[in-house]
């Protein structure tokens, strides 16, 4: 249980703690944070509290403007960082809970934050992740009669994705000239990702 009050309907519980990159009007620098309830814990403010055997050597990963350096550290670092965060946010831990000055600097209300793309993406490969996904794409290219190719059931089907098509959810997208969308309920052809990264960490 955390000392931070979290609404039961919140996606950002003590057990979740997703990472993101944010800025505020009074501090436009992009920084890494963790969501809990309606708050963001600014990891650049508390990076010195990551004192485990791995993260003590990589505290600067939380002073970056993207998650790339942290993601590159691997599972052992992610696991250690998660344990540290849960300890610092627990109701029984006094480090943050009882330090009013540190808390005032470390926590930002989500309503006061602007979210940013959490990682620099040079390139990526996407996959047909479900039968529905593969079928819907197949219908666009081959029609309903031959939508799902037999090999999809036996091997993963990946395709190259353009990094320029990745934006934070809610970003206005201007459709390229010549592409029409007569029905406003259709989804944009450009991909978007949410501002919070739960990932393997």
NUMAR-108724 format. One record per atom (N, C-alpha, C): atom name; x, y, z. Coordinates in nm, 3 decimals, m for minus. Layout:
<nodes>
NODE  atom        u        v        w
NODE    CA        X        Y        Z
...
</nodes>
This chain:
<nodes>
NODE  atom        u        v        w
NODE     N    0.083   m0.119    0.000
NODE    CA    0.000    0.000    0.000
NODE     C    0.088    0.126    0.000
NODE     N    0.047    0.228   m0.075
NODE    CA    0.125    0.351   m0.085
NODE     C    0.072    0.460    0.007
NODE     N    0.160    0.553    0.042
NODE    CA    0.115    0.670    0.118
NODE     C    0.045    0.772    0.027
NODE     N    0.058    0.753   m0.106
NODE    CA   m0.013    0.837   m0.201
NODE     C   m0.154    0.781   m0.218
NODE     N   m0.253    0.867   m0.204
NODE    CA   m0.392    0.823   m0.219
NODE     C   m0.419    0.795   m0.367
NODE     N   m0.469    0.675   m0.395
NODE    CA   m0.498    0.634   m0.533
NODE     C   m0.642    0.590   m0.542
NODE     N   m0.718    0.652   m0.630
NODE    CA   m0.857    0.614   m0.652
NODE     C   m0.864    0.470   m0.702
NODE     N   m0.964    0.397   m0.657
NODE    CA   m0.976    0.255   m0.695
NODE     C   m0.990    0.237   m0.846
NODE     N   m1.043    0.338   m0.914
NODE    CA   m1.062    0.329   m1.059
NODE     C   m0.939    0.375   m1.138
NODE     N   m0.835    0.419   m1.070
NODE    CA   m0.717    0.471   m1.138
NODE     C   m0.641    0.360   m1.210
NODE     N   m0.588    0.394   m1.328
NODE    CA   m0.502    0.300   m1.401
NODE     C   m0.361    0.297   m1.343
NODE     N   m0.331    0.394   m1.256
NODE    CA   m0.194    0.410   m1.209
NODE     C   m0.184    0.375   m1.061
NODE     N   m0.198    0.248   m1.034
NODE    CA   m0.195    0.200   m0.897
NODE     C   m0.051    0.179   m0.850
NODE     N   m0.038    0.151   m0.722
NODE    CA    0.092    0.120   m0.661
NODE     C    0.155   m0.003   m0.727
NODE     N    0.073   m0.092   m0.779
NODE    CA    0.124   m0.215   m0.842
NODE     C    0.163   m0.191   m0.989
NODE     N    0.122   m0.080   m1.048
NODE    CA    0.148   m0.055   m1.189
NODE     C    0.273    0.032   m1.209
NODE     N    0.268    0.159   m1.170
NODE    CA    0.381    0.252   m1.176
NODE     C    0.448    0.260   m1.314
NODE     N    0.376    0.303   m1.416
NODE    CA    0.436    0.313   m1.549
NODE     C    0.526    0.436   m1.562
NODE     N    0.627    0.423   m1.646
NODE    CA    0.720    0.532   m1.672
NODE     C    0.667    0.620   m1.785
NODE     N    0.706    0.746   m1.782
NODE    CA    0.672    0.839   m1.890
NODE     C    0.771    0.954   m1.890
NODE     N    0.758    1.040   m1.991
NODE    CA    0.841    1.160   m2.000
NODE     C    0.747    1.280   m2.003
NODE     N    0.774    1.378   m1.918
NODE    CA    0.683    1.491   m1.904
NODE     C    0.760    1.622   m1.887
NODE     N    0.688    1.731   m1.899
NODE    CA    0.741    1.863   m1.866
NODE     C    0.628    1.942   m1.803
NODE     N    0.660    2.056   m1.746
NODE    CA    0.559    2.144   m1.688
NODE     C    0.586    2.286   m1.736
NODE     N    0.486    2.373   m1.722
NODE    CA    0.502    2.510   m1.770
NODE     C    0.614    2.583   m1.697
NODE     N    0.634    2.552   m1.568
NODE    CA    0.740    2.618   m1.493
NODE     C    0.876    2.550   m1.508
NODE     N    0.878    2.430   m1.567
NODE    CA    1.003    2.360   m1.594
NODE     C    0.987    2.284   m1.726
NODE     N    1.022    2.348   m1.840
NODE    CA    0.999    2.286   m1.971
NODE     C    1.094    2.172   m2.006
NODE     N    1.191    2.144   m1.919
NODE    CA    1.284    2.033   m1.948
NODE     C    1.209    1.900   m1.945
NODE     N    1.232    1.818   m2.046
NODE    CA    1.171    1.684   m2.051
NODE     C    1.239    1.598   m1.947
NODE     N    1.159    1.533   m1.860
NODE    CA    1.216    1.448   m1.758
NODE     C    1.132    1.323   m1.736
NODE     N    1.196    1.222   m1.680
NODE    CA    1.133    1.092   m1.661
NODE     C    1.055    1.092   m1.530
NODE     N    0.935    1.039   m1.538
NODE    CA    0.853    1.028   m1.418
NODE     C    0.781    0.896   m1.413
NODE     N    0.722    0.869   m1.300
NODE    CA    0.640    0.750   m1.280
NODE     C    0.503    0.797   m1.233
NODE     N    0.399    0.743   m1.295
NODE    CA    0.263    0.781   m1.256
NODE     C    0.215    0.696   m1.139
NODE     N    0.155    0.763   m1.043
NODE    CA    0.086    0.693   m0.934
NODE     C   m0.036    0.778   m0.898
NODE     N   m0.153    0.718   m0.909
NODE    CA   m0.276    0.793   m0.888
NODE     C   m0.283    0.908   m0.985
NODE     N   m0.311    1.029   m0.934
NODE    CA   m0.316    1.148   m1.020
NODE     C   m0.187    1.228   m1.014
NODE     N   m0.081    1.164   m0.962
NODE    CA    0.049    1.230   m0.945
NODE     C    0.154    1.171   m1.039
NODE     N    0.261    1.248   m1.059
NODE    CA    0.381    1.200   m1.127
NODE     C    0.498    1.219   m1.032
NODE     N    0.573    1.113   m1.011
NODE    CA    0.694    1.120   m0.930
NODE     C    0.811    1.149   m1.024
NODE     N    0.873    1.265   m1.010
NODE    CA    0.984    1.308   m1.096
NODE     C    1.111    1.234   m1.054
NODE     N    1.157    1.141   m1.138
NODE    CA    1.272    1.058   m1.102
NODE     C    1.403    1.134   m1.110
NODE     N    1.407    1.246   m1.182
NODE    CA    1.530    1.324   m1.184
NODE     C    1.555    1.388   m1.047
NODE     N    1.449    1.415   m0.971
NODE    CA    1.462    1.475   m0.838
NODE     C    1.511    1.372   m0.737
NODE     N    1.470    1.246   m0.752
NODE    CA    1.503    1.144   m0.652
NODE     C    1.603    1.041   m0.701
NODE     N    1.673    1.070   m0.810
NODE    CA    1.763    0.968   m0.868
NODE     C    1.869    0.920   m0.770
NODE     N    1.911    1.006   m0.677
NODE    CA    2.014    0.967   m0.580
NODE     C    1.964    0.862   m0.480
NODE     N    1.832    0.839   m0.478
NODE    CA    1.775    0.739   m0.386
NODE     C    1.780    0.597   m0.443
NODE     N    1.823    0.584   m0.569
NODE    CA    1.838    0.452   m0.630
NODE     C    1.978    0.401   m0.597
NODE     N    1.988    0.326   m0.487
NODE    CA    2.119    0.291   m0.430
NODE     C    2.148    0.141   m0.436
NODE     N    2.070    0.067   m0.515
NODE    CA    2.095   m0.077   m0.529
NODE     C    2.223   m0.102   m0.606
NODE     N    2.267   m0.227   m0.612
NODE    CA    2.396   m0.260   m0.674
NODE     C    2.405   m0.222   m0.822
NODE     N    2.293   m0.222   m0.893
NODE    CA    2.296   m0.186   m1.036
NODE     C    2.266   m0.038   m1.054
NODE     N    2.154    0.009   m1.003
NODE    CA    2.110    0.145   m1.030
NODE     C    2.197    0.251   m0.962
NODE     N    2.270    0.215   m0.859
NODE    CA    2.361    0.313   m0.796
NODE     C    2.468    0.359   m0.895
NODE     N    2.498    0.274   m0.993
NODE    CA    2.598    0.307   m1.095
NODE     C    2.536    0.376   m1.216
NODE     N    2.403    0.379   m1.220
NODE    CA    2.334    0.433   m1.338
NODE     C    2.224    0.533   m1.299
NODE     N    2.245    0.606   m1.192
NODE    CA    2.144    0.704   m1.150
NODE     C    2.119    0.810   m1.257
NODE     N    2.222    0.838   m1.339
NODE    CA    2.207    0.939   m1.444
NODE     C    2.104    0.898   m1.550
NODE     N    2.067    0.770   m1.556
NODE    CA    1.963    0.727   m1.651
NODE     C    1.832    0.799   m1.625
NODE     N    1.808    0.839   m1.500
NODE    CA    1.685    0.910   m1.465
NODE     C    1.699    1.061   m1.477
NODE     N    1.812    1.107   m1.529
NODE    CA    1.830    1.250   m1.554
NODE     C    1.830    1.279   m1.704
NODE     N    1.784    1.183   m1.783
NODE    CA    1.780    1.197   m1.928
NODE     C    1.643    1.249   m1.972
NODE     N    1.635    1.287   m2.099
NODE    CA    1.508    1.339   m2.152
NODE     C    1.423    1.230   m2.218
NODE     N    1.476    1.108   m2.224
NODE    CA    1.400    0.993   m2.276
NODE     C    1.431    0.872   m2.190
NODE     N    1.357    0.765   m2.214
NODE    CA    1.377    0.639   m2.141
NODE     C    1.482    0.549   m2.206
NODE     N    1.543    0.591   m2.316
NODE    CA    1.634    0.503   m2.389
NODE     C    1.747    0.448   m2.303
NODE     N    1.815    0.534   m2.228
NODE    CA    1.929    0.488   m2.147
NODE     C    1.884    0.388   m2.041
NODE     N    1.770    0.414   m1.978
NODE    CA    1.718    0.322   m1.877
NODE     C    1.678    0.189   m1.940
NODE     N    1.608    0.194   m2.053
NODE    CA    1.566    0.071   m2.119
NODE     C    1.686   m0.013   m2.162
NODE     N    1.796    0.052   m2.196
NODE    CA    1.915   m0.021   m2.242
NODE     C    1.985   m0.095   m2.127
NODE     N    1.953   m0.063   m2.003
NODE    CA    2.021   m0.127   m1.889
NODE     C    1.981   m0.272   m1.869
NODE     N    1.862   m0.309   m1.913
NODE    CA    1.821   m0.448   m1.904
NODE     C    1.740   m0.485   m1.781
NODE     N    1.702   m0.612   m1.777
NODE    CA    1.605   m0.661   m1.678
NODE     C    1.649   m0.641   m1.534
NODE     N    1.775   m0.668   m1.504
NODE    CA    1.820   m0.658   m1.365
NODE     C    1.802   m0.515   m1.313
NODE     N    1.836   m0.417   m1.396
NODE    CA    1.819   m0.276   m1.356
NODE     C    1.671   m0.241   m1.345
NODE     N    1.590   m0.287   m1.440
NODE    CA    1.446   m0.256   m1.437
NODE     C    1.382   m0.312   m1.310
NODE     N    1.418   m0.435   m1.277
NODE    CA    1.361   m0.501   m1.161
NODE     C    1.402   m0.428   m1.032
NODE     N    1.529   m0.393   m1.025
NODE    CA    1.579   m0.322   m0.907
NODE     C    1.513   m0.185   m0.893
NODE     N    1.497   m0.114   m1.004
NODE    CA    1.433    0.018   m1.001
NODE     C    1.288    0.006   m0.957
NODE     N    1.219   m0.096   m1.004
NODE    CA    1.079   m0.117   m0.965
NODE     C    1.069   m0.143   m0.814
NODE     N    1.156   m0.227   m0.762
NODE    CA    1.156   m0.254   m0.617
NODE     C    1.184   m0.128   m0.537
NODE     N    1.279   m0.047   m0.584
NODE    CA    1.311    0.079   m0.516
NODE     C    1.191    0.173   m0.515
NODE     N    1.125    0.186   m0.629
NODE    CA    1.009    0.275   m0.638
NODE     C    0.898    0.229   m0.544
NODE     N    0.871    0.099   m0.543
NODE    CA    0.764    0.049   m0.456
NODE     C    0.800    0.069   m0.309
NODE     N    0.927    0.057   m0.276
NODE    CA    0.969    0.082   m0.138
NODE     C    0.951    0.229   m0.103
NODE     N    0.999    0.320   m0.190
NODE    CA    0.990    0.463   m0.163
NODE     C    0.846    0.513   m0.152
NODE     N    0.756    0.449   m0.225
NODE    CA    0.616    0.492   m0.226
NODE     C    0.530    0.418   m0.125
NODE     N    0.586    0.321   m0.055
NODE    CA    0.507    0.242    0.039
NODE     C    0.471    0.324    0.162
NODE     N    0.360    0.289    0.223
NODE    CA    0.311    0.361    0.340
NODE     C    0.405    0.348    0.458
NODE     N    0.487    0.244    0.461
NODE    CA    0.576    0.221    0.576
NODE     C    0.714    0.286    0.560
NODE     N    0.743    0.339    0.441
NODE    CA    0.875    0.399    0.415
NODE     C    0.868    0.550    0.436
NODE     N    0.961    0.606    0.514
NODE    CA    0.951    0.747    0.554
NODE     C    1.032    0.842    0.466
NODE     N    1.119    0.790    0.379
NODE    CA    1.211    0.874    0.303
NODE     C    1.139    0.986    0.227
NODE     N    1.038    0.952    0.151
NODE    CA    0.957    1.052    0.080
NODE     C    0.840    1.100    0.163
NODE     N    0.778    1.007    0.229
NODE    CA    0.655    1.035    0.303
NODE     C    0.673    1.148    0.405
NODE     N    0.783    1.148    0.477
NODE    CA    0.803    1.243    0.586
NODE     C    0.888    1.364    0.549
NODE     N    0.940    1.368    0.427
NODE    CA    1.025    1.479    0.384
NODE     C    0.942    1.575    0.299
NODE     N    0.882    1.674    0.364
NODE    CA    0.789    1.766    0.297
NODE     C    0.858    1.842    0.185
NODE     N    0.981    1.887    0.206
NODE    CA    1.053    1.962    0.104
NODE     C    1.080    1.876   m0.019
NODE     N    1.127    1.752    0.002
NODE    CA    1.154    1.663   m0.110
NODE     C    1.025    1.627   m0.184
NODE     N    0.920    1.600   m0.110
NODE    CA    0.792    1.567   m0.174
NODE     C    0.742    1.682   m0.261
NODE     N    0.757    1.804   m0.215
NODE    CA    0.707    1.919   m0.291
NODE     C    0.782    1.936   m0.423
NODE     N    0.909    1.893   m0.425
NODE    CA    0.988    1.900   m0.548
NODE     C    0.969    1.777   m0.637
NODE     N    0.940    1.664   m0.575
NODE    CA    0.939    1.537   m0.648
NODE     C    0.805    1.503   m0.712
NODE     N    0.695    1.554   m0.657
NODE    CA    0.564    1.518   m0.710
NODE     C    0.503    1.632   m0.789
NODE     N    0.444    1.597   m0.903
NODE    CA    0.374    1.691   m0.991
NODE     C    0.236    1.634   m1.018
NODE     N    0.134    1.717   m1.010
NODE    CA   m0.001    1.670   m1.043
NODE     C   m0.008    1.647   m1.193
NODE     N   m0.068    1.535   m1.234
NODE    CA   m0.074    1.503   m1.376
NODE     C   m0.142    1.612   m1.458
NODE     N   m0.238    1.682   m1.400
NODE    CA   m0.309    1.787   m1.474
NODE     C   m0.217    1.904   m1.508
NODE     N   m0.104    1.916   m1.437
NODE    CA   m0.010    2.026   m1.462
NODE     C    0.102    1.985   m1.557
NODE     N    0.099    1.860   m1.605
NODE    CA    0.209    1.809   m1.687
NODE     C    0.169    1.795   m1.833
NODE     N    0.269    1.811   m1.919
NODE    CA    0.253    1.782   m2.061
NODE     C    0.335    1.657   m2.089
NODE     N    0.273    1.558   m2.152
NODE    CA    0.342    1.432   m2.180
NODE     C    0.412    1.438   m2.315
NODE     N    0.524    1.366   m2.325
NODE    CA    0.604    1.363   m2.447
NODE     C    0.634    1.219   m2.487
NODE     N    0.676    1.201   m2.612
NODE    CA    0.716    1.068   m2.658
NODE     C    0.825    1.017   m2.564
NODE     N    0.807    0.900   m2.502
NODE    CA    0.899    0.857   m2.397
NODE     C    1.033    0.804   m2.444
NODE     N    1.049    0.781   m2.574
NODE    CA    1.175    0.725   m2.623
NODE     C    1.206    0.779   m2.761
NODE     N    1.335    0.788   m2.793
NODE    CA    1.377    0.817   m2.929
NODE     C    1.368    0.686   m3.006
NODE     N    1.286    0.684   m3.109
NODE    CA    1.263    0.562   m3.186
NODE     C    1.329    0.579   m3.322
NODE     N    1.437    0.504   m3.345
NODE    CA    1.506    0.514   m3.473
NODE     C    1.438    0.432   m3.581
NODE     N    1.381    0.322   m3.542
NODE    CA    1.317    0.230   m3.637
NODE     C    1.242    0.127   m3.553
NODE     N    1.147    0.061   m3.611
NODE    CA    1.080   m0.045   m3.536
NODE     C    1.011   m0.142   m3.631
NODE     N    0.985   m0.259   m3.580
NODE    CA    0.909   m0.361   m3.653
NODE     C    0.781   m0.387   m3.576
NODE     N    0.671   m0.389   m3.647
NODE    CA    0.542   m0.418   m3.587
NODE     C    0.503   m0.560   m3.629
NODE     N    0.409   m0.618   m3.557
NODE    CA    0.366   m0.755   m3.585
NODE     C    0.214   m0.762   m3.591
NODE     N    0.164   m0.858   m3.670
NODE    CA    0.022   m0.891   m3.663
NODE     C    0.005   m0.968   m3.532
NODE     N   m0.044   m0.901   m3.431
NODE    CA   m0.040   m0.956   m3.296
NODE     C   m0.158   m1.046   m3.261
NODE     N   m0.261   m1.047   m3.342
NODE    CA   m0.375   m1.132   m3.313
NODE     C   m0.441   m1.174   m3.444
NODE     N   m0.525   m1.273   m3.435
NODE    CA   m0.599   m1.319   m3.554
NODE     C   m0.683   m1.204   m3.612
NODE     N   m0.746   m1.126   m3.524
NODE    CA   m0.828   m1.013   m3.572
NODE     C   m0.744   m0.910   m3.645
NODE     N   m0.627   m0.879   m3.590
NODE    CA   m0.538   m0.783   m3.653
NODE     C   m0.498   m0.831   m3.792
NODE     N   m0.451   m0.955   m3.801
NODE    CA   m0.407   m1.010   m3.929
NODE     C   m0.522   m1.018   m4.028
NODE     N   m0.641   m1.055   m3.979
NODE    CA   m0.758   m1.066   m4.067
NODE     C   m0.799   m0.929   m4.122
NODE     N   m0.802   m0.829   m4.035
NODE    CA   m0.842   m0.694   m4.080
NODE     C   m0.746   m0.639   m4.185
NODE     N   m0.616   m0.660   m4.165
NODE    CA   m0.518   m0.614   m4.265
NODE     C   m0.535   m0.694   m4.394
NODE     N   m0.556   m0.825   m4.380
NODE    CA   m0.576   m0.909   m4.498
NODE     C   m0.697   m0.867   m4.580
NODE     N   m0.804   m0.829   m4.514
NODE    CA   m0.924   m0.782   m4.584
NODE     C   m0.893   m0.658   m4.667
NODE     N   m0.813   m0.568   m4.611
NODE    CA   m0.777   m0.445   m4.684
NODE     C   m0.701   m0.476   m4.813
NODE     N   m0.614   m0.578   m4.809
NODE    CA   m0.530   m0.607   m4.924
NODE     C   m0.584   m0.716   m5.015
NODE     N   m0.658   m0.815   m4.960
NODE    CA   m0.696   m0.932   m5.039
NODE     C   m0.846   m0.961   m5.039
NODE     N   m0.923   m0.890   m4.959
NODE    CA   m1.066   m0.917   m4.952
NODE     C   m1.098   m1.021   m4.847
NODE     N   m1.227   m1.036   m4.817
NODE    CA   m1.270   m1.126   m4.709
NODE     C   m1.244   m1.274   m4.739
NODE     N   m1.247   m1.311   m4.867
NODE    CA   m1.234   m1.452   m4.902
NODE     C   m1.096   m1.508   m4.873
NODE     N   m0.994   m1.423   m4.878
NODE    CA   m0.857   m1.470   m4.859
NODE     C   m0.784   m1.382   m4.757
NODE     N   m0.858   m1.343   m4.653
NODE    CA   m0.804   m1.245   m4.558
NODE     C   m0.687   m1.300   m4.477
NODE     N   m0.704   m1.416   m4.418
NODE    CA   m0.600   m1.472   m4.329
NODE     C   m0.521   m1.579   m4.402
NODE     N   m0.396   m1.549   m4.431
NODE    CA   m0.313   m1.646   m4.500
NODE     C   m0.280   m1.764   m4.407
NODE     N   m0.270   m1.885   m4.461
NODE    CA   m0.245   m2.003   m4.376
NODE     C   m0.118   m1.994   m4.294
NODE     N   m0.014   m1.928   m4.348
NODE    CA    0.113   m1.925   m4.275
NODE     C    0.105   m1.840   m4.149
NODE     N    0.005   m1.752   m4.137
NODE    CA   m0.002   m1.668   m4.017
NODE     C   m0.017   m1.753   m3.892
NODE     N   m0.080   m1.869   m3.903
NODE    CA   m0.101   m1.956   m3.788
NODE     C    0.027   m2.028   m3.746
NODE     N    0.132   m2.023   m3.830
NODE    CA    0.253   m2.101   m3.804
NODE     C    0.379   m2.019   m3.782
NODE     N    0.376   m1.892   m3.817
NODE    CA    0.494   m1.809   m3.798
NODE     C    0.452   m1.664   m3.776
NODE     N    0.532   m1.590   m3.699
NODE    CA    0.496   m1.449   m3.676
NODE     C    0.516   m1.368   m3.803
NODE     N    0.425   m1.277   m3.828
NODE    CA    0.434   m1.192   m3.945
NODE     C    0.467   m1.050   m3.898
NODE     N    0.586   m1.004   m3.933
NODE    CA    0.629   m0.870   m3.895
NODE     C    0.640   m0.782   m4.017
NODE     N    0.636   m0.652   m3.994
NODE    CA    0.653   m0.557   m4.104
NODE     C    0.721   m0.431   m4.052
NODE     N    0.788   m0.364   m4.141
NODE    CA    0.863   m0.243   m4.106
NODE     C    0.766   m0.129   m4.077
NODE     N    0.790   m0.058   m3.968
NODE    CA    0.709    0.059   m3.935
NODE     C    0.794    0.184   m3.940
NODE     N    0.732    0.296   m3.971
NODE    CA    0.805    0.423   m3.980
NODE     C    0.806    0.491   m3.844
NODE     N    0.924    0.524   m3.795
NODE    CA    0.936    0.590   m3.665
NODE     C    0.865    0.725   m3.665
NODE     N    0.857    0.789   m3.780
NODE    CA    0.792    0.921   m3.788
NODE     C    0.642    0.912   m3.762
NODE     N    0.587    0.791   m3.763
NODE    CA    0.443    0.776   m3.740
NODE     C    0.409    0.758   m3.593
NODE     N    0.510    0.757   m3.505
NODE    CA    0.487    0.742   m3.362
NODE     C    0.471    0.878   m3.296
NODE     N    0.358    0.896   m3.231
NODE    CA    0.331    1.021   m3.159
NODE     C    0.263    0.987   m3.027
NODE     N    0.264    1.080   m2.932
NODE    CA    0.193    1.061   m2.807
NODE     C    0.043    1.069   m2.835
NODE     N   m0.035    0.985   m2.770
NODE    CA   m0.180    0.986   m2.788
NODE     C   m0.235    1.127   m2.767
NODE     N   m0.328    1.166   m2.855
NODE    CA   m0.389    1.298   m2.845
NODE     C   m0.321    1.402   m2.933
NODE     N   m0.206    1.367   m2.995
NODE    CA   m0.138    1.461   m3.083
NODE     C   m0.220    1.481   m3.209
NODE     N   m0.247    1.607   m3.249
NODE    CA   m0.321    1.629   m3.375
NODE     C   m0.238    1.577   m3.492
NODE     N   m0.303    1.506   m3.583
NODE    CA   m0.234    1.449   m3.699
NODE     C   m0.296    1.505   m3.826
NODE     N   m0.211    1.560   m3.912
NODE    CA   m0.257    1.607   m4.042
NODE     C   m0.238    1.494   m4.143
NODE     N   m0.346    1.453   m4.204
NODE    CA   m0.337    1.343   m4.301
NODE     C   m0.261    1.389   m4.425
NODE     N   m0.176    1.303   m4.480
NODE    CA   m0.101    1.339   m4.601
NODE     C   m0.195    1.374   m4.716
NODE     N   m0.148    1.463   m4.801
NODE    CA   m0.227    1.506   m4.916
NODE     C   m0.264    1.385   m5.002
NODE     N   m0.390    1.376   m5.037
NODE    CA   m0.436    1.265   m5.121
NODE     C   m0.501    1.152   m5.044
NODE     N   m0.483    1.147   m4.913
NODE    CA   m0.548    1.044   m4.832
NODE     C   m0.677    1.101   m4.774
NODE     N   m0.785    1.035   m4.802
NODE    CA   m0.916    1.085   m4.762
NODE     C   m0.973    0.998   m4.650
NODE     N   m1.054    1.059   m4.567
NODE    CA   m1.122    0.986   m4.462
NODE     C   m1.268    1.033   m4.460
NODE     N   m1.355    0.970   m4.541
NODE    CA   m1.493    1.016   m4.548
NODE     C   m1.571    0.994   m4.419
NODE     N   m1.536    0.889   m4.344
NODE    CA   m1.607    0.856   m4.222
NODE     C   m1.520    0.894   m4.103
NODE     N   m1.558    0.995   m4.026
NODE    CA   m1.477    1.045   m3.915
NODE     C   m1.459    0.943   m3.804
NODE     N   m1.538    0.836   m3.803
NODE    CA   m1.524    0.736   m3.698
NODE     C   m1.408    0.640   m3.727
NODE     N   m1.356    0.643   m3.850
NODE    CA   m1.243    0.556   m3.883
NODE     C   m1.119    0.600   m3.807
NODE     N   m1.033    0.505   m3.778
NODE    CA   m0.908    0.536   m3.710
NODE     C   m0.807    0.593   m3.808
NODE     N   m0.716    0.677   m3.758
NODE    CA   m0.609    0.730   m3.840
NODE     C   m0.517    0.616   m3.882
NODE     N   m0.455    0.631   m4.000
NODE    CA   m0.360    0.529   m4.045
NODE     C   m0.228    0.541   m3.971
NODE     N   m0.205    0.654   m3.905
NODE    CA   m0.081    0.670   m3.831
NODE     C   m0.096    0.608   m3.693
NODE     N    0.011    0.546   m3.646
NODE    CA    0.007    0.482   m3.514
NODE     C    0.027    0.587   m3.406
NODE     N   m0.027    0.560   m3.289
NODE    CA    0.004    0.645   m3.174
NODE     C    0.028    0.556   m3.055
NODE     N    0.110    0.603   m2.964
NODE    CA    0.137    0.527   m2.843
NODE     C    0.102    0.614   m2.723
NODE     N    0.060    0.549   m2.618
NODE    CA    0.026    0.623   m2.498
NODE     C    0.151    0.683   m2.435
NODE     N    0.133    0.784   m2.351
NODE    CA    0.248    0.849   m2.291
NODE     C    0.313    0.772   m2.179
NODE     N    0.249    0.665   m2.128
NODE    CA    0.307    0.589   m2.018
NODE     C    0.355    0.454   m2.066
NODE     N    0.475    0.416   m2.024
NODE    CA    0.537    0.291   m2.064
NODE     C    0.543    0.197   m1.945
NODE     N    0.462    0.091   m1.949
NODE    CA    0.469   m0.008   m1.842
NODE     C    0.578   m0.109   m1.872
NODE     N    0.578   m0.159   m1.994
NODE    CA    0.685   m0.245   m2.041
NODE     C    0.730   m0.352   m1.943
NODE     N    0.847   m0.408   m1.967
NODE    CA    0.899   m0.514   m1.882
NODE     C    0.954   m0.462   m1.750
NODE     N    0.972   m0.329   m1.739
NODE    CA    1.028   m0.276   m1.615
NODE     C    0.924   m0.271   m1.508
</nodes>
